[in-house]
Amino acid sequence: MSIDIKMKCRCGSMKRITINKEYSEVREQMKPGDMIAFGGQGWVSRVIKFFTQSVVSHVGVVARIDEHGRVMVMESTSLDGFSGVQLNRLSRRVAEYNGDVWWYPLNDSARKDLKLTRFWNYLWKQDGKKYDKWQAIASAIPIYAKESENRMFCSELVYGAYEAGRIIRDVNSSELTPEDLRREIIFAERIYKIK
């Protein structure tokens, strides 16, 4: 089943098609740099979704560890007693997540232009930084929250990685939301709801 969605991005309007698939059906097609979007049910997620008028409240990026056959997601989240930037098994995140999950493949142009070494160097430098809940909320609503170089929220991490990888330029990642990312033109026309 597919649903047509019209959305605005920085370059004008575009059309995306959402296809419902099981994670197991698309797992092997996922590539490093693709985005995973989440629509959670917790209070921070509800605040972000309300103020951004979005179904998406959290994002991460796909990582593949081929020698182990694992598909992972790099994200800034709270999980297993740690709140911050971490690498998690995507299968576990999809199975245990309380909410909706989408896979946003990069489009061909973005995939070709992505500088993977720069992209991953940026992400690994952020690994272990604490989660910045107040900056995440401040990015969604018009309030001031002091930025911290030692803390990071999800869309700040993903925007920063895409900027380091040279497929998004000149952004202030600390002010952008998961909804802003979802509307970027770097993603394919077809996206997949996997939960």
Sequence and secondary structure as in RCSB ss.txt:
>XXXX:A:sequence
MSIDIKMKCRCGSMKRITINKEYSEVREQMKPGDMIAFGGQGWVSRVIKFFTQSVVSHVGVVARIDEHGRVMVME
STSLDGFSGVQLNRLSRRVAEYNGDVWWYPLNDSARKDLKLTRFWNYLWKQDGKKYDKWQAIASAIPIYAKESEN
RMFCSELVYGAYEAGRIIRDVNSSELTPEDLRREIIFAERIYKIK
>XXXX:A:secstr
 EEEEEEEETTEEEEEEEEE  HHHHGGG  TT EEEEEE SHHHHHHHHHHT S  EEEEEEEEGGGTEEEEEE
EEEETTEEEEEEEEHHHHHHH SEEEEEE B HHHHHH  HHHHHHHHHHHTT EE HHHHHHHHTT      TT
EE HHHHHHHHHHHTTSS S  GGG  HHHHHT TTB SEEEE  
